[in-house]
Amino acid sequence: MAIQPDPPSETSFEGFNLNGHTFEVTENLWLAMRRLRKSTEPRVFWIDAICINQSNNDEKSSQVSFMGEIYQGSQETTLWLGEDPYTVEVGSKSAAGHRLAELFEILLSDKHMSELPCFIEDGTRTDVSEDYLQHFDDLAMFLDKPWWKRIWVIQEMVLPPKIRFVYGSEQFSYDTLRAVLEIFREHAAHCCKNFRLRLRGAGFDPLMVIEERVSPMVYVRERWRNSDEKITLLQLRRMFSASQASVSRDLFYALLGIVNSWGLATPLQPDYNISSRDAIIKAVYACMVESGGASFLQGERISEDRSPDFPSWLPDLHVRSTPSRRVWGEQQRLKIAERFSATAGLKQDTTQFSLASDGTLRLQALKVDKVIRVGDATDPLDEFDKVPDVFRQWMGMIGMGVQDWPESPPTRGSQQDSFWRTILNDSIEVEQGAGYVRPSDGDYHQLLDLWKMITATVWPLLVSMARSSVETRKSDSEPFEMMNTLLNLAPSIAYHVLVCLWGRRMIITEKGLIGLAPRTVQEGDEVHILLGSEVPFILRPGHVNVYSSEVDRYSTPVYTVIGNGYLHGVMCGEAFEGDGQNEITVIALH
């Protein structure tokens, strides 16, 4: 049986008899054993929290390596999701679990969302019907269980040949969960897409959690069952960036049992005798060796509680769990990046690619430009009302006035053409989950309509209406619900614009190129293409606090990584045309 320990801040202990001795376990584990025991005969389980000595680093390092084999070799794995809080004291039949089973039955009916009894339409809104409000509250409570948030549960979900979920007194199979998700995903992405996007109230939070946390687990399990599918640590870490771990190194170690492809890299082994910093650096470097490039360095570097011990080349998503309100934007940006090939297909030369003992990374890069002007930062999630002013300031940077946005698509290659394509990262989603392509003239007209909307005098009123509609629902997803409420009135392209502009500043370079960069960018920063990355990076030269004899020995220039960005005119390998390839140099990232 797989039992996921409670987070440290929520742990309380209960005792039970083990081989004649009192053994303390977490309350969560004690409740699971109470539910799953038999009244007339013994029942045998393997429970990691008991069978692995959690205080012995050598044993943990060894046993963690075997956990994947244990799950694969099991006849059946029981996944304990937690107790129904309404019956936790007495262990009686779970009313919440029963309502959850009823909701699953409704979703399994494979009808259009508008035909399901749990939803109602009210003009431009979709809500949960009053008769099913408690069902969706129970679903939200179920999905808020710590089990769904923990990184270790991924292998518990993926590797066993047979899975049984237990929640309070209720049980259901993996096949039931998979069927619910497949039917919901098919409808929400195609025939019922607009219905889903208009969903508000009690249905918004749980369905967003399903898309963010549960669907990726099912997707990886299905890939794992197909033995021909290559699964790398890089893919898994990106996919489960929102999952949590008590210690940061487990953000990688907990996924090792699922990895079946290491390329040229030496397979990573758990080591609890080194620091979390060193463990994460080794893990990320192994992923870069496997992929042959620097794409794994993409991601934001804005976390306020990030330890200064971590090198700047590690994005936040590798050193901590990504907050749920940021996962949506981060995941979409990584998908957008896959459309490009700024590196022209070139990968790192393994003889020039190395990791110094102090964590400094040496790799090949091409400097393409220097930032000379920086615009205001935009935050469409929390500061809707400031978006028009930021847009006006950006337009002013290239000499455009508010009324200068042309009604027809500008001439290809003109500054106005570069501006609107930069706003969209020169990409548009084909359909949900199907990738991105170059935007069309029709997309330009949608962007123009959006511009007219946000510069209209009614914009502050629309923002106020959107904020009022969600003011009673306080949660991590509140900004997203407010965003949905507001953008129901806007062209569909608005969602994509939010992804592209969230936390970004417009930049202009020495060569006159226009781009988007992280909010911490400054004038004087440089734009480099790190070989093997689909998109360019913003680097800050001359980090004075770094000393590495291994770097000095090679007289290598050292940079601080600000983050990845978009620079129009270099995204498809243009910088490597002509003599560009001869200008590749080796740099160091502290």
N, C-alpha and C positions, 0 to 999 in steps of 0.2 A: 504494500500500500504506500502511495506517495503522499506525504503530509508536508505542506510548505509551512515552515516556522512563521510565527507572527513577527512583524517588524519589531525591532528592539523597543521602540517607544510604547508599544501596546502589549508587551509580554507580561503575563501573570502566570503563576505556576500552580500545578496540582500534583499530588503524589499518588503512586500506585505501587503494587507489590511486583517486583521483578526478581525471580530466583531467590526469594526469601528476604529481599532487601527493599527498602523504600526508594523509589526512583522518581525524581521530579521531572516533569515534562511541561511544556507550555499548555495553557488552558485549551488552545485550539486542538492540540493533539489529544488531550484527555477527552474532549468532547467527541472527537472522531472515533476513538476507541469505544466510548460508551455507545455510540450509534451503531457501530459495525460488529460488535461482539455478538456471539451466539449465546443463547440462554442455557443450552443443554450440552454443548460440546465445545472443545477448544477450537480456536481459529488462528492460523499462522499467517503473519505478515512480515515482510521486510520493510522496516521504517527507517529512512536515512537518518532522521534526527536522533534515533536510538542506536543504530548499528554503526555509525561513524562517530568516533571520539572528536567532538567539535573543538576541544581544547588542545589537540595535538596536531601541529601544523604538518608534520611529516605524514601522519596518517591521513589527514585531510587531502594533502597533495596526491597521495597514492590512491585513495578511495574515489576521489572525484574523477580520476582517469577511468575508473571501472564503472561508474554509474551508468554510462550509456549502454554498456554490455548488460548490466543488470536489468534495465528497462526492456531492452530488446529480447532478453531471454525469458522474460516473465510470461506466464500464461495469460494473465489479465492484470491490469493496473487499475486500482481504485483511486480515483482522484477526489479527494475530500475538499469541497469548495467552501465549507463552513456551515455553521449552525444558523437556523432561522432565529433571529434575535427575539421573536415573540414566544418561542418555545424553548429557549436555551436553558431555563431552570429545570424543566420537567422532562424534556426529551420526548414530548408527545408529537402527534401528527402535525406536520408543518402546513398551516393554511397558506402561507406565502409561497411555499414550494408547489402546492396544488394549483394556485392561481398561475404560477409560472408555467406549469405543464399545460394549462388551458390556453395560455397565450401562444405557446409553441404550436399547439394543434391548429389554432387559427392561422398562423403564419405558414403552416405546412399545406394549407388548402390550395396554394398556387393560384390565387386570384389576384387581379389588379388591386393595388393598395386602396383605390377608391371604392372597391367592392367589399373590403373587409369591415366587419362590424365594429372594430376597435378604433376606426378613424372616421372623422367627419370633415367636410369641406365647408368653409365659411368665407365666401368671396375669394380673396387672394391668399387666405390662410388655410392650413391643414392642422387640425387639432386631434387629440385623443378624445373619443367620446366619453361622456360622463360615466357610463357603466363600466369602463375599462381603465379609469384613472388609477384605481388601486392596483390593477394588474401591472401597469407601467411603473408605478412607484415600487412595486415588488421587484420588477425587472431591474430598475435602477439600483436598488439595494443589493440585489444578487450580483450585478456587475461591479459594484463598489467593494465587493469582498477582496481582501488582500491577495487572494490566490491569483486573480487575473492580472495583478500589477507586478508580480515578482518574476525576475528573470529566470529563476531555476525551474519554473513550471513549464518553460518552453519544451525542454527535452522530455518532461513527463507527458506532455501532450503529443509529441512527435514520434517517439521511439517505440513505445509498447505495441505489440501486435493487436491487442484488444484493450479498449478503454471503457470504464464505467464511471460516470460522474455521480457523486452523492452530495445532495444539498439538503440539510436537515433530514427529514424522513423520506424525501423523494429521491428517486434515481432515474437517470436517463442515459441513453447510449451516445457514443460519439456520432454514430450515423444520424441520429436525430438532430444533433447540433449542426452537423455538416449540411443536412438537407434544408434546415431553416435558413442558414446563411446563404446557400446557393440560390434558393428561391428568392430571398430578399434582395440579394445582389443583382440578380438578373432583372428583376422588376425595377429596382431603384436606379440602375444604370441605363435603362433603355425606356421601356414603355411608360414607366411611372416616375421618370426622372424629375419632371417638374412638380409632381405631387410630393415627392420626397423633399425637394428643396424648399417647399413652402411649409414644411412641418414645424410646428411650434410647441411650446408648452411641455407637458410631461413626456412627450415622445422624442424630443430633440436630444436630450443628454444621453439616454441609453442607446439609441441607434448610432450616435456618434461614437460612443465607446465600443460598440460592436465593430464598427468599421475600423477603428484605430487599433484595437487590442485583440479581439477574438478572430476576426477574419484572417489576419496574418498567420496566426497559429494553425488554422485549418489549412491555409495555403501551403505552408511548409510541410505539414504532415503528408499532404497529398503528393508533394514533390518527393518527399523522402520515400514514400511507398513505391514510387517509380524509380527503380534503382539506376536508371540511365541519367537521371537529373543530377547535374553538378551543383553542390551546395558549398559555398565558401563562408569563412568567418566574416569577411567583409559584407557579404549580402545579409547575413543574419544580424550583425550589429546595427546596420542601418535600418533594417526592418523592425527591430525591437528596441529602438532608441528610447522609447518611453517606459520600458520595463525597469523595475527598481531592484536594487541589491543592497544588502546591509553594508558590504564593503565593495568599493568601486571596481576592484580587479575582477569580481565575479560577473560584471557586465560582459566580460569576455569568457571567463572560465566556464560559466554556466552553459555556454553554447557549444563547447568543444565536442561534446558527444554527438552532435548533429552534423558536424563538418565532414565532408567526404572528399574534398579536393583542396590540396595545398600548393599545387603548381610547383614552382622552383623553391618554395619556402620549406624550411624544416618544420614539421608539425609541432605546434605549440603544446607544451606540457604545463599543467598547473604547478605553481610553486608558491606556497604560502610562507616561505622563509625569506622572501624578498619584499620590499615595500610595494604598496599598491601603485605608486608612481612608476617604479621600474617595471612592474608587471604589465601595466598598461602600455608603456613605451615599447616593450618587447612585442606585445600583441599587435599593436598598430603597425610596427615595422614589419612583422611577419605578413600582415595583410598586404602591405605595399609591395613586398617582394613577390608575393603570390600573384598580384595583379599587374606587376611590372610598371607601376606608375604612382602618381600622387593624387589620384582621384579621391582616395580615402581621407584626404585632409580637408575636403570640402565640409562646410558647416559653420554655424555661428560661433563667435567667441565673446559672448556678452553676459555670461552668468556672473552674478555679483558675489556668489560664495565659492567661486572657482579658486583653488589653491594656487598661489604664485609659484609653487614648486613645479607645476606642470609646464613643459615647454610650450611656446606659443603656437607651434605647428600642430598641436593636438586641439581639435575643435571640441566644444563643450560636450557634444553627444558621445565622445569617447571617455570622458572623465566623470560623467554624472548622468543620471537619468534626465531625459529631456522633459520639461514640464508639458502637460497635456495641451496647454493653450499654444505651445510653439510647435508641437509635432506636426500638425496639419501643414503649416507653411514650409517647414524643413523638408518634409517628405516630398512635397510637390516641387520644390526647387531642385532636389536631387534628380527627379524625373525629367525636369526641363533640361538640366545639364546633359542628360544622355543624348539630346538632339544634336549637340555640338561636337566639334573635334578641333578645338583651338590648338592642340598639340600635333595636328596633322598625322595622327596615327603613330607618332614616335613614342617609344617607351624609354625608361631609364636604362642606361648601360650599367650592368651589374658591377663592373669594375670601378665605376665612378659613384656608385650609390652605397652609402655606408652610414652607420650609426656610431657616434662617439660614445665613450663610456659615461660622459656627463649628460647624455641625452641630446646633444646637438646632432642635427641631421644634415648630411652632405648629399646633394643631389644635383642633377642637371636642370638648367633653366635657360630661358631666353628672355632678356629684358626687352619689352616692346614699347614702353612709353613712360612718361612721368606725369603725375597729377599736378595741375597748376591752378585749378579752380574747383571749389567744393560747394555744393548747394545745401539747403536746409534738409533736415531728416524728416522722413514721413513715417507715421505710425497709424495706418488705417484701422487697426484694431481698437485702440484706446482713444485716438484723437481724430475722429471723423471730421469734426468741425474745422480742423486746421488743414485738411487735404487741399481745398481750393487755393489757399495762400501759398502752400508749398509748390503746387503746380505752376502758379503764376511766377514764382521766383525762379523756378527751373526754366520756364520759357524765356524769362528775361535774360538768363545766362547765355542764350544763343540769339538774343536780339528779337525775340518774338513777343508781340503784345497779346493781350487777352483775345482780341478779335482777329488775330492773324492766322488762326488755325484754318487752313484751306478746306473748302467743302469737298474737293476731290483729292484723291491720294496724291501727295507731292511727287515730284520727279525722283525716280530711283537714284540714289547717291547724293541727293541734296541734304542740307543740314536738317530741314524739316522732316525729310524722310527718315533720317537717322534718329531724330527725336522720338517720333511715334513708335518706331520699331524698338527703340531702347526701352520705352515704357512697358512694352509687352515682352521684353527679352527676345524679340524677333521670333516669337513662338505662340502657338495657340493649341489648346488641347483638342484632339480629334473627337473623342468621347471619353467618358469617365474610365480611366485605367488603360486606355488604348494608345497613349503616347502623345507626342507633340509634333507639329509641323509648322512650316513658315506661314505667317498670317497672310490672308488674302485682302483684296480691296473691300470685301464685305466686312471683314474684321475692322478695317480702318474706319468705316462708317459707324460701326458700333462704338468704337472708341470715341469718335467725334460726338455721338449722341451722349455718351457718358460725360464727356467734357462739358457739354452744354448743360447737363443736369447739375453737375457739382458746382458750376459757376453761376447757377441761377439763384435768384433771391430767396427761393423757397428751400434751399439746401439746409439752413439752420433749423427750419421747422421740421423737415424730414428726419434730421438727426435726433431732434427732441422727441418726436413720435416713436422712433425706433428704441430710444433709451427707455421711454416710459413703458413700452410693451414688455420689457424684460426686467424691470426694476425689482419685481418681487421674487425673481429666481436668481439667487446668489450662488454661483458655482464657477469652477475653472473655465467652463465652456460659455459663460455669459457673454464675453465679447463676440464669440462666433454666432450665438443666437441673435444678438443685436445686429451683427453684420448681415445675417440672413434676412432679418426683418427689413432692414434698410434696402438691401440690394434686390429684394423682390420687385422694387419699383424701378430698378436700373437695368440696363442691357445685361445679357448673360455674361458678357466679356468682363464684367466688373469683378467677378471672383478671381479671374486670372490676373487682373491688374493688382489686386490686393496681395496675391502671392508674390508677384514680381517686386512690389514697392515696399513691402513690410520691412521696416527698419533700415531703409536704404537712403543714400544721398546720391544726387546726380553729380558726376564729375566731368570735367573737361581736361584733356591732356595737352601736352606740348605740341603734338601733331594735329590737334584740333578734333580728336575723336571724342565721342560722347559715350558715357557709360553709367553704370550703377555700382555703388560700392557700399560696404558696411558703414554704419553710422559713425564708427571711430576713425574713418579715413581722414587724412590731413593733407594739405598742400605740401608737396615735396615727396610724398609716398610714390613708390614705383609700381608699375604694372609688369608682372612677369608671367610667363607661361611655364609651369613646372611640367616637365615631360611626363606623359601618362595621364594628365588631367584634362578633362574635356573643356574646362573653363579656366580663364586666367585668375591670378591671385594678386591681391594688393599687399606689397611688402614695404616695410619701413627700414631703410638702411642704417647701419652704424649703431647697433645696440651696444652701448658702452659697458654694460654690466656683465657681458659674457666673456669668460676666458676658457679656452680649451686648447691645450697643447696640440691635440690631434688636428684641430682646425688651423691653428697658427702655422703648423708645420707645412701646410699646403698654401699658405697665404690666401686663404679663402675669405671673400667678403661675407659678413654675417648680417642676417636680416631678422626682424621680428615679423611674424605673420599677422596681418590685420584680418584677412579673410578672403574668400573668393568673391568674384563679382562678374559683371557683364561689361564688355567693351565692344561697341559696335564697330565692325570692320576687322576684327581679329578672331572671331568665334569659330571660323571654319578653316583654320590653318593658313590664313593669308600671311601671317607674320613669317612663315617659313618659306615663302616663295622667294625666288632669286637666291641671294646670298644668305638668307636668314638662317639656314641650317648651320652655316659656318660660324655663326655668332653665338652658338650655344656655349654656355660656360658652367662651371661648377660653383655653386654657392652653398652657404651654410645657414640653416634655420635654427635659431636658439630655442 
